[in-house]
Every structure is written in structure tokens, then in C-alpha cells.
Amino acid sequence: MKPKNWDQFLKEVANDQNLKGRLREIFLVRFAYENWRKPDTEVWELAEAASHETYKKQMTELYSSFSSEKANGCPELDPRSKGPGKFQILREWLKDIKYPEWKQTTTMPTFTTFPMVDTRTPIKIDSPIYIPRPPIESDCCQTILKPGALIRIKAPEKMGKTSLLKTILAHAQVNDCRKVYLNLRSAESAMFSSLDKFLRWFCANISRELGLKPQLDDYWDEELFGSLVSCKTYFQSYVLENIDRPLALGLDNLDRIFEYADIAKDFLPMLRYWHEEANNLEIWQNLRLVIANSTEVYIKLDANQSPFNVGRQVKLPGFNLEQVLSLAKYYGFDWSENPEKEEFAKDLIDMVGGHPYLIRLALDGLAYKNISEDKLLAEAPTQGGIYSGHLRRHWDNLQSSPDLAEAMKEVVKSDNGVQLEPSVAYKLESMGLITLVGDEAQPSCQLYHRYFADNL
């Protein structure tokens, strides 16, 4: 039977041993309970090593980190020995010696030892409150290392898109790629005044992030070749030629460009074209794209030109019960073997649709504001509840756009969902207020359904 909290134990061992990058990943995979009885010939692929030989070298380095010569090392582990039993020696030491010690000294975290986390900022993967949603992370990290990769992340705001995107880029960097993160929300409105101006902003910012001096004028001729060809020439002949490794490029909040139809109808097919160029020119295999957007594009694109029907698609789901219980432990709540507490967790998931940000707000309220569970759920969709600030922000946004307010009113009045004008549906979905089932819009969770039904 798997030792309780074994995965958390392994992570803390990795931290204590200062294991980083590939060594940390190899350690967590090789010593995962489900891999104990698997031979190395199976595990090296699970660990996403470049080859079996690379994996063996990494394991040798790993054993050295735990050798008997190191402080707090395994007394019986000699990494210089030629025998095959080093894995069993280290595993048994971890299981029989270190794990009981850890279990005895580990106490449930409380807000006095774990400070409040800013719920407004993306969560880093090494944060104790980063909750993975397997197999999404491992699949994406494996995909980004493939030549010409394209990963598309879609989810409403505050569902974890940015955290996942940055996790993928960090994994690419550890695996010998250059990385660039570009948030389209950081571009001022003036940059969207024309396609040419936006593309120049796009290329200049990527160059700067790579430490390359922008040389746009040496490759750009809008009048003779047009902006799209100039952009491709610059990217291929200057950017990709001047870096010695693949480039993992993350474009966050891509839906910002949906608001500028004249630019979007050229820029989005350009991304598709660049992705497909990997099949024709070797140099384009060095571009690996990760794009994140909150909603479907509502601009009509030819199916053969859209970047949204190629590559790997990732839709981020809400947290399930296991993930909520795991996050709750950070706040000092051990609900996993308490039927009543698990029932509350299920009710909370039903209320907010498992939305990670809203789950965290609830746990913040329980841990730091001494709100009772019954009160939290009863007052959740009200002006005085834990979500009051969050709901008022959405309320203010709807009041400033009467067409959105009217559309949301129709959605919460309907029992079966309603069809909305595409641009309105796009905006409500990007806010996270609705989900689209086919062409039908429905409230994304009970919280929004009940609040807006009462207030609109």
C-alpha cells in the first residue's frame, strides 16, 4: 500500500537535498510509489529522458547526491559500486528510515506557519499551493520538446492558464531551450493601430527578451513585401538564426487580439503558417509555440488557416475533490478521512464549479477569517459573502456594458441555455461567467447563476 503523503515526502526530500531541474524530475519519477517495481528500461521514458544512456548518467549523479559521503546521506549507498542494487538501497532507506522520521515530525500546516498567498498572482509550480492537474502538465512538458510543437491552452480567467504556460516554458528552458513569455495584455492600445505596428512590436519584444538588439529595419519592407512576409523574414533570418537552441515562445492572453479583427485575421493564420513551416524548413522546427486564451475566437477564420485546430489542445478543468483536499492541507485542513468535511468540499466544488481561484478564496476565508463552513456556503452568492468583492467586480463590468448585462440576464433566466451573439458570448466566456455547450450559453457555476438571478 502506498505510504500516506508519499509524494509530498518526496518533494520535501528533493528540497532538502537541493535537487533541481532534471535531477529533481528524475528523482520524483523514479521513486514514485507506482514506479518502485518497474525496471529502468520502462522508467526512463516516464522520466522523459533523452535516451536510456542519458537516464543512467542522471541516475548516477542522483545517487551521488545521496551518497554516504554527503551530510544526511544514505549510510549504505556507495555510488561507485557497480552492482544494480543502488535503487533498492536508497528506496528502502527513504521508506524505512527517512519517511517515518518525516511523518513523526510533520505537523499540519496552519496560517501561522504558512503565510497567506496573493490570490491575484499566478502560482509557480514550486509553490506549495500549486495543484497539478495530471496528466496535463506532463503531457505538455513532453510536447514542448518536440520540433515545431504548438500547445493551445484554453480556460476562463484565473483558471491557471498563466501558471501552466510558465511551467511549460520553465521545463523547456531546463531542457536546453530559450524561452520567451509575452503577455499581449502588456501591449498598449496604440500598438494595435495597424498590423504593421503590432508585428513590429511583437518582433521587437521577442528580440529584447532574447538579448538581441532589434534590427527590424534591416529585414523589414512593408511596401515591397508586406508586413507578414517582413515579419517572417525577420523571425527566420534574424531571431532563429541568432540563437543556438530551440525557442519556446509563450503568448499569454492571446484573446486580446480578438478585439482587433483586422489584425487577428492576419496574425492568427501567421501563427498557423509558422507552425506548419516546421514540415518544410528545418530552422522552423526550433520554434515551439504555447498560446493561452480565455475563450474561442469569434472572428471567422478559414479552417485551413486557424491555429486553433492544430497542435495539442489543453482545456483546463476545475479542481476535483482530490485536488481540493490537497490544497486544503496547505491551509491546515485535513479533510481526507472525514466524511462531513469531504461533503463540504463537494458542496464547495458544486458552488464554484471547482474554479481554482474561487476555491482558494474560500479556503482563505475559512483559515484566516474564521468563517464557518455553513455560513460560507449560505452567503456565497450574496453581497455579504466571501465572494462579495469578486462578484461586485463582475457586476460593475456588466453594468458598464448593457449588452453584456442583458445577455447574462437571459442566460440565468433560461433553464436550458440560450444562444448569444458571438462577440457577446466571447466576452462573457472570457470573464468566466458562462460556459458554451455547442451554441448554448449556460452559467458556469451556481455562484454566478444565483447571484445574477437575484441581482440582474
VONUKE-254848 format. One record per residue (C-alpha): residue in one letter; z, y, x. Coordinates in Angstrom, 1 decimal, padded with zeros to 4 digits, always signed. Example, Ala and Ser with C-alpha at 12.3 -4.5 7.8 and 13.67 -1.06 7.14 Angstrom:
rest / w / v / u
A / +007.8 / -004.5 / +012.3
S / +007.1 / -001.1 / +013.7
END
This chain:
rest / w / v / u
M / +000.0 / +000.0 / +000.0
K / -000.9 / +003.4 / +001.3
P / +002.2 / +005.3 / +002.6
K / +003.0 / +008.2 / +000.3
N / +001.6 / +011.6 / +001.5
W / +000.0 / +009.8 / +004.5
D / -003.0 / +012.3 / +004.5
Q / -000.6 / +015.2 / +004.7
F / +001.3 / +013.4 / +007.5
L / -001.9 / +013.0 / +009.5
K / -002.8 / +016.7 / +009.1
E / +000.7 / +017.7 / +010.4
V / +000.3 / +015.3 / +013.4
A / -003.0 / +016.8 / +014.2
N / -001.4 / +020.3 / +014.1
D / +001.5 / +019.1 / +016.4
Q / -001.0 / +017.6 / +018.9
N / -003.1 / +020.8 / +018.7
L / -006.2 / +018.7 / +017.8
K / -009.1 / +021.0 / +016.9
G / -012.8 / +020.7 / +015.9
R / -014.4 / +017.3 / +016.2
L / -011.3 / +015.7 / +017.7
R / -009.3 / +016.7 / +014.6
E / -012.0 / +015.4 / +012.3
I / -012.3 / +012.1 / +014.1
F / -008.6 / +011.6 / +014.1
L / -008.3 / +012.3 / +010.3
V / -011.1 / +009.9 / +009.5
R / -010.2 / +007.1 / +011.9
F / -006.5 / +006.9 / +010.9
A / -007.1 / +007.4 / +007.2
Y / -005.4 / +004.5 / +005.4
E / -008.7 / +003.4 / +003.8
N / -010.3 / +003.0 / +007.3
W / -007.5 / +001.1 / +009.0
R / -009.2 / -002.3 / +008.7
K / -012.8 / -001.0 / +009.3
P / -014.4 / -001.6 / +012.7
D / -015.5 / +001.3 / +014.8
T / -019.1 / +000.4 / +014.1
E / -018.5 / +001.5 / +010.4
V / -016.2 / +004.4 / +011.1
W / -018.4 / +006.4 / +013.5
E / -020.8 / +007.1 / +010.7
L / -018.0 / +008.1 / +008.3
A / -016.8 / +010.5 / +011.0
E / -020.3 / +011.9 / +011.2
A / -020.5 / +011.4 / +014.9
A / -023.9 / +012.0 / +016.5
S / -024.0 / +008.4 / +017.7
H / -021.8 / +005.4 / +018.3
E / -021.6 / +006.3 / +022.0
T / -020.5 / +009.9 / +021.2
Y / -017.9 / +008.5 / +018.9
K / -016.5 / +006.2 / +021.6
K / -016.2 / +009.1 / +024.0
Q / -014.5 / +011.2 / +021.4
M / -012.0 / +008.4 / +020.7
T / -011.3 / +008.1 / +024.4
E / -010.5 / +011.8 / +024.5
L / -008.3 / +011.4 / +021.4
Y / -006.3 / +008.6 / +022.9
S / -005.7 / +010.8 / +026.0
S / -004.2 / +013.4 / +023.7
F / -001.6 / +010.8 / +022.5
S / -001.1 / +009.1 / +025.9
S / +002.4 / +008.1 / +027.2
E / +001.9 / +010.7 / +029.9
K / +002.0 / +013.5 / +027.3
A / +005.0 / +015.1 / +025.8
N / +005.8 / +013.4 / +022.4
G / +003.1 / +010.9 / +023.2
C / +002.9 / +007.2 / +022.2
P / +005.0 / +005.3 / +024.9
E / +002.9 / +002.2 / +024.8
L / -000.5 / +003.9 / +024.8
D / -002.4 / +003.9 / +028.1
P / -005.9 / +005.4 / +027.6
R / -007.1 / +004.0 / +030.9
S / -006.7 / +000.4 / +029.7
K / -009.9 / -001.5 / +029.0
G / -008.6 / -003.5 / +026.1
P / -009.6 / -002.9 / +022.5
G / -006.1 / -002.6 / +021.1
K / -005.5 / +001.2 / +021.6
F / -006.3 / +001.9 / +018.0
Q / -003.8 / -000.7 / +016.7
I / -001.1 / +000.6 / +019.2
L / -001.5 / +004.2 / +018.1
R / -001.7 / +003.3 / +014.4
E / +001.4 / +001.2 / +014.5
W / +003.3 / +003.9 / +016.4
L / +002.3 / +006.5 / +013.8
K / +003.1 / +004.3 / +010.9
D / +006.3 / +002.7 / +012.1
I / +007.8 / +005.5 / +014.3
K / +006.4 / +008.9 / +013.5
Y / +005.8 / +008.6 / +009.8
P / +009.5 / +007.6 / +009.0
E / +010.7 / +010.5 / +011.2
W / +008.4 / +012.8 / +009.4
K / +009.3 / +011.5 / +006.0
Q / +013.0 / +011.9 / +006.7
T / +012.8 / +015.5 / +008.0
T / +010.2 / +016.7 / +005.4
T / +011.6 / +018.7 / +002.5
M / +009.8 / +020.0 / -000.4
P / +008.4 / +023.5 / +000.3
T / +009.8 / +026.4 / -001.6
F / +008.8 / +030.0 / -001.8
T / +011.4 / +030.9 / +000.8
T / +009.6 / +028.8 / +003.5
F / +006.1 / +029.2 / +002.2
P / +005.1 / +032.8 / +001.6
M / +003.0 / +034.0 / -001.3
V / -000.7 / +033.7 / -000.7
D / -003.0 / +036.5 / -001.7
T / -004.9 / +035.0 / -004.7
R / -007.7 / +037.6 / -004.3
T / -009.0 / +036.3 / -001.0
P / -011.0 / +033.2 / -000.1
I / -008.9 / +030.2 / +001.1
K / -009.6 / +028.9 / +004.5
I / -009.9 / +025.2 / +005.0
D / -006.9 / +025.0 / +007.4
S / -004.7 / +026.8 / +004.8
P / -002.0 / +024.5 / +003.3
I / -003.3 / +025.5 / -000.2
Y / -006.9 / +024.7 / +000.4
I / -007.5 / +021.8 / -002.0
P / -010.7 / +019.8 / -001.2
R / -012.9 / +018.5 / -003.9
P / -014.3 / +015.3 / -002.4
P / -017.0 / +014.3 / -001.7
I / -018.3 / +017.9 / -001.9
E / -017.0 / +019.1 / +001.5
S / -018.0 / +016.0 / +003.4
D / -021.5 / +015.8 / +001.8
C / -022.2 / +019.5 / +002.5
C / -020.9 / +019.3 / +006.1
Q / -023.2 / +016.3 / +006.7
T / -026.2 / +018.0 / +005.1
I / -025.9 / +021.3 / +007.1
L / -026.5 / +019.4 / +010.3
K / -029.9 / +018.2 / +009.1
P / -033.1 / +020.0 / +010.3
G / -034.2 / +022.6 / +007.7
A / -031.3 / +022.0 / +005.4
L / -030.8 / +024.0 / +002.2
I / -027.5 / +023.9 / +000.3
R / -027.1 / +025.7 / -003.1
I / -023.5 / +026.4 / -004.3
K / -023.2 / +027.5 / -007.9
A / -020.0 / +028.3 / -009.7
P / -018.4 / +031.3 / -011.6
E / -016.4 / +033.9 / -009.7
K / -013.2 / +032.8 / -008.0
M / -014.0 / +029.1 / -008.2
G / -014.1 / +028.7 / -004.4
K / -017.7 / +029.3 / -003.5
T / -016.9 / +031.6 / -000.6
S / -014.3 / +029.2 / +000.8
L / -016.7 / +026.3 / +000.6
L / -019.6 / +028.3 / +002.1
K / -017.4 / +029.4 / +005.1
T / -016.2 / +025.8 / +005.5
I / -019.7 / +024.6 / +005.8
L / -020.6 / +027.3 / +008.3
A / -017.5 / +026.6 / +010.4
H / -018.4 / +022.9 / +010.5
A / -021.9 / +023.8 / +011.7
Q / -020.5 / +026.1 / +014.4
V / -018.3 / +023.3 / +015.7
N / -021.4 / +021.1 / +015.8
D / -023.3 / +023.4 / +018.1
C / -025.0 / +025.7 / +015.6
R / -024.9 / +029.5 / +015.5
K / -023.5 / +030.8 / +012.2
V / -024.1 / +034.0 / +010.2
Y / -022.3 / +034.9 / +007.0
L / -024.0 / +037.6 / +004.9
N / -022.5 / +038.8 / +001.7
L / -025.0 / +040.6 / -000.5
R / -022.2 / +042.4 / -002.2
S / -021.7 / +044.3 / +001.0
A / -025.1 / +046.0 / +000.7
E / -025.1 / +049.5 / -000.8
S / -027.4 / +050.1 / -003.7
A / -029.8 / +052.2 / -001.6
M / -030.7 / +049.0 / +000.3
F / -032.3 / +047.7 / -002.9
S / -034.6 / +050.6 / -003.5
S / -037.6 / +048.6 / -002.3
L / -038.5 / +045.2 / -001.0
D / -039.3 / +046.5 / +002.5
K / -036.0 / +048.4 / +002.8
F / -034.0 / +045.3 / +001.7
L / -035.8 / +042.9 / +004.1
R / -035.2 / +045.3 / +007.0
W / -031.5 / +045.5 / +006.1
F / -031.5 / +041.7 / +005.8
C / -033.0 / +041.1 / +009.2
A / -031.1 / +043.8 / +011.0
N / -027.7 / +042.5 / +009.8
I / -028.6 / +038.9 / +010.8
S / -029.7 / +040.2 / +014.3
R / -026.4 / +042.1 / +014.7
E / -024.3 / +039.1 / +013.7
L / -026.1 / +037.0 / +016.4
G / -025.6 / +039.7 / +019.0
L / -029.3 / +040.5 / +019.1
K / -030.4 / +044.1 / +019.3
P / -032.6 / +044.7 / +016.2
Q / -036.2 / +045.1 / +017.3
L / -037.7 / +045.5 / +013.8
D / -040.4 / +048.0 / +014.8
D / -041.9 / +045.6 / +017.4
Y / -042.7 / +043.0 / +014.7
W / -043.0 / +045.0 / +011.5
D / -046.1 / +046.4 / +009.9
E / -045.7 / +046.9 / +006.2
E / -049.1 / +048.5 / +005.7
L / -051.1 / +046.0 / +007.6
F / -049.4 / +042.7 / +006.9
G / -046.9 / +043.5 / +004.2
S / -043.1 / +043.2 / +004.1
L / -042.8 / +039.4 / +003.6
V / -045.1 / +038.5 / +006.5
S / -043.4 / +041.1 / +008.7
C / -040.0 / +039.6 / +007.8
K / -041.2 / +036.1 / +008.6
T / -042.7 / +037.1 / +011.9
Y / -039.6 / +038.9 / +012.9
F / -037.4 / +035.9 / +012.0
Q / -039.6 / +033.3 / +013.6
S / -040.7 / +035.1 / +016.7
Y / -037.6 / +037.1 / +017.5
V / -034.5 / +035.7 / +015.8
L / -035.2 / +031.9 / +016.0
E / -036.9 / +032.2 / +019.4
N / -033.9 / +034.0 / +021.0
I / -031.2 / +031.7 / +020.0
D / -030.9 / +028.3 / +021.8
R / -029.3 / +026.5 / +018.9
P / -029.9 / +026.0 / +015.2
L / -028.8 / +028.8 / +012.9
A / -026.6 / +028.2 / +009.9
L / -027.2 / +031.2 / +007.6
G / -024.8 / +031.6 / +004.6
L / -025.9 / +034.0 / +001.9
D / -023.0 / +034.7 / -000.4
N / -023.2 / +036.3 / -003.9
L / -027.0 / +035.8 / -003.9
D / -026.9 / +036.7 / -007.6
R / -026.6 / +040.4 / -006.6
I / -030.3 / +040.3 / -006.0
F / -030.9 / +039.0 / -009.6
E / -030.2 / +042.6 / -010.7
Y / -033.3 / +043.8 / -008.9
A / -036.2 / +041.9 / -010.4
D / -038.9 / +043.4 / -008.2
I / -037.1 / +042.3 / -005.1
A / -035.8 / +039.0 / -006.4
K / -039.3 / +037.8 / -007.4
D / -040.4 / +038.1 / -003.8
F / -037.2 / +037.4 / -001.8
L / -036.2 / +034.2 / -003.6
P / -039.7 / +032.5 / -003.1
M / -039.5 / +033.6 / +000.5
L / -036.3 / +031.6 / +001.0
R / -038.1 / +028.5 / -000.6
Y / -041.0 / +029.1 / +001.7
W / -038.9 / +029.3 / +004.8
H / -037.1 / +026.1 / +003.9
E / -040.4 / +024.3 / +003.4
E / -041.8 / +025.6 / +006.7
A / -039.4 / +023.1 / +008.4
N / -042.0 / +020.5 / +007.4
N / -044.8 / +022.3 / +009.2
L / -043.3 / +024.1 / +012.3
E / -040.5 / +022.7 / +014.4
I / -038.9 / +026.0 / +015.0
W / -038.1 / +026.4 / +011.3
Q / -036.1 / +023.2 / +011.4
N / -033.5 / +025.3 / +013.3
L / -032.8 / +027.3 / +010.1
R / -030.2 / +025.8 / +007.8
L / -029.5 / +027.8 / +004.7
V / -026.4 / +027.9 / +002.4
I / -026.7 / +030.1 / -000.6
A / -024.0 / +030.8 / -003.2
N / -024.4 / +032.3 / -006.6
S / -022.3 / +032.6 / -009.8
T / -025.0 / +031.9 / -012.3
E / -028.6 / +030.9 / -013.0
V / -031.3 / +033.3 / -012.1
Y / -032.6 / +034.8 / -015.3
I / -035.8 / +036.1 / -013.7
K / -038.8 / +033.9 / -014.3
L / -039.9 / +032.1 / -011.2
D / -042.7 / +029.6 / -010.7
A / -041.1 / +026.1 / -010.4
N / -043.0 / +025.7 / -007.1
Q / -041.6 / +028.9 / -005.7
S / -038.0 / +028.8 / -006.7
P / -035.3 / +027.9 / -004.1
F / -033.1 / +026.6 / -006.9
N / -034.8 / +023.3 / -007.4
V / -035.0 / +022.1 / -003.7
G / -032.3 / +021.1 / -001.2
R / -028.8 / +019.9 / -002.1
Q / -027.3 / +021.4 / -005.3
V / -023.5 / +021.8 / -005.5
K / -021.7 / +022.7 / -008.7
L / -018.0 / +023.4 / -008.1
P / -015.9 / +021.8 / -010.8
G / -012.4 / +022.9 / -011.9
F / -009.4 / +021.2 / -010.4
N / -008.5 / +017.8 / -011.8
L / -004.9 / +016.5 / -012.3
E / -004.6 / +015.1 / -008.8
Q / -005.7 / +018.3 / -007.2
V / -003.4 / +020.4 / -009.4
L / -000.4 / +018.2 / -008.4
S / -001.3 / +018.5 / -004.8
L / -001.5 / +022.3 / -005.0
A / +001.8 / +022.4 / -006.9
K / +003.6 / +020.8 / -003.9
Y / +002.9 / +023.9 / -001.9
Y / +005.0 / +025.9 / -004.4
G / +007.8 / +023.4 / -004.3
F / +007.0 / +021.4 / -007.4
D / +006.9 / +017.6 / -007.1
W / +005.3 / +016.6 / -010.4
S / +003.5 / +013.4 / -009.4
E / +006.1 / +011.0 / -010.7
N / +007.4 / +013.0 / -013.6
P / +005.6 / +012.3 / -016.9
E / +006.8 / +015.5 / -018.5
K / +005.6 / +017.6 / -015.6
E / +002.3 / +015.8 / -015.5
E / +001.9 / +016.6 / -019.2
F / +002.4 / +020.2 / -018.5
A / -000.1 / +020.1 / -015.6
K / -002.6 / +018.6 / -018.1
D / -001.9 / +021.3 / -020.6
L / -002.4 / +024.0 / -018.0
I / -005.7 / +022.4 / -016.9
D / -006.8 / +022.4 / -020.6
M / -005.8 / +026.1 / -021.0
V / -007.8 / +027.4 / -018.0
G / -010.4 / +024.7 / -017.5
G / -009.0 / +023.7 / -014.2
H / -010.1 / +027.1 / -012.8
P / -008.6 / +027.2 / -009.2
Y / -007.7 / +030.9 / -009.3
L / -006.1 / +030.7 / -012.7
I / -004.1 / +027.6 / -011.7
R / -002.8 / +029.5 / -008.6
L / -001.8 / +032.4 / -010.8
A / +000.2 / +030.1 / -013.0
L / +001.9 / +028.4 / -010.0
D / +002.7 / +031.8 / -008.6
G / +004.4 / +032.8 / -011.9
L / +006.4 / +029.6 / -012.0
A / +007.5 / +029.8 / -008.4
Y / +008.1 / +033.5 / -007.8
K / +008.8 / +034.9 / -011.3
N / +011.0 / +032.2 / -012.8
I / +008.7 / +031.9 / -015.9
S / +009.4 / +028.7 / -017.9
E / +006.5 / +026.3 / -018.4
D / +006.7 / +026.6 / -022.2
K / +006.6 / +030.4 / -022.1
L / +003.8 / +030.4 / -019.6
L / +001.5 / +028.3 / -021.8
A / +002.6 / +030.1 / -025.1
E / +002.0 / +033.6 / -023.7
A / -001.1 / +032.7 / -021.5
P / -003.7 / +034.2 / -023.8
T / -001.6 / +037.3 / -024.8
Q / -001.2 / +040.8 / -023.4
G / +002.2 / +039.9 / -022.1
G / +001.4 / +036.6 / -020.4
I / +000.9 / +035.6 / -016.8
Y / -002.8 / +036.4 / -017.1
S / -002.5 / +039.8 / -018.6
G / -003.9 / +041.7 / -015.6
H / -006.8 / +039.2 / -015.2
L / -007.6 / +039.4 / -018.9
R / -007.4 / +043.2 / -019.1
R / -009.9 / +043.4 / -016.2
H / -012.4 / +041.3 / -018.2
W / -011.6 / +043.3 / -021.3
D / -012.3 / +046.6 / -019.5
N / -015.6 / +045.2 / -018.2
L / -016.7 / +044.1 / -021.7
Q / -015.7 / +047.5 / -023.2
S / -017.9 / +049.3 / -020.7
S / -020.8 / +047.1 / -021.8
P / -021.0 / +047.0 / -025.6
D / -023.9 / +044.4 / -025.4
L / -021.6 / +042.0 / -023.5
A / -018.7 / +042.6 / -025.8
E / -020.8 / +041.9 / -028.8
A / -022.2 / +038.8 / -027.2
M / -018.8 / +037.5 / -026.3
K / -017.6 / +038.1 / -029.8
E / -020.4 / +035.9 / -031.2
V / -019.5 / +033.2 / -028.7
V / -015.8 / +033.0 / -029.6
K / -016.7 / +033.1 / -033.4
S / -019.0 / +030.1 / -033.1
D / -017.8 / +026.5 / -033.3
N / -021.0 / +025.1 / -031.8
G / -022.2 / +027.7 / -029.3
V / -024.8 / +030.4 / -029.6
Q / -028.0 / +031.4 / -027.9
L / -027.8 / +034.7 / -025.9
E / -030.4 / +036.9 / -024.4
P / -030.9 / +035.6 / -020.8
S / -029.6 / +038.6 / -018.9
V / -026.5 / +038.8 / -021.1
A / -025.8 / +035.1 / -020.6
Y / -026.2 / +035.6 / -016.9
K / -023.6 / +038.3 / -016.7
L / -021.1 / +036.6 / -018.9
E / -021.5 / +033.3 / -017.0
S / -021.2 / +035.1 / -013.6
M / -017.9 / +036.6 / -014.9
G / -016.7 / +033.0 / -015.7
L / -016.3 / +033.8 / -019.4
I / -018.8 / +031.3 / -020.7
T / -020.5 / +028.1 / -019.8
L / -024.0 / +027.2 / -020.7
V / -024.7 / +023.8 / -022.2
G / -028.5 / +023.8 / -022.3
D / -029.3 / +027.2 / -024.0
E / -026.0 / +027.3 / -025.9
A / -023.2 / +029.6 / -024.7
Q / -019.6 / +028.4 / -025.2
P / -016.2 / +029.9 / -024.0
S / -015.5 / +028.4 / -020.5
C / -011.8 / +027.6 / -021.4
Q / -009.2 / +028.0 / -024.1
L / -007.7 / +031.1 / -022.4
Y / -010.8 / +033.2 / -022.9
H / -011.6 / +031.7 / -026.3
R / -008.2 / +032.5 / -027.8
Y / -007.7 / +035.9 / -026.1
F / -011.1 / +037.3 / -027.0
A / -011.0 / +035.8 / -030.5
D / -007.8 / +037.7 / -031.1
N / -008.9 / +041.0 / -029.4
L / -012.6 / +041.5 / -030.0
END
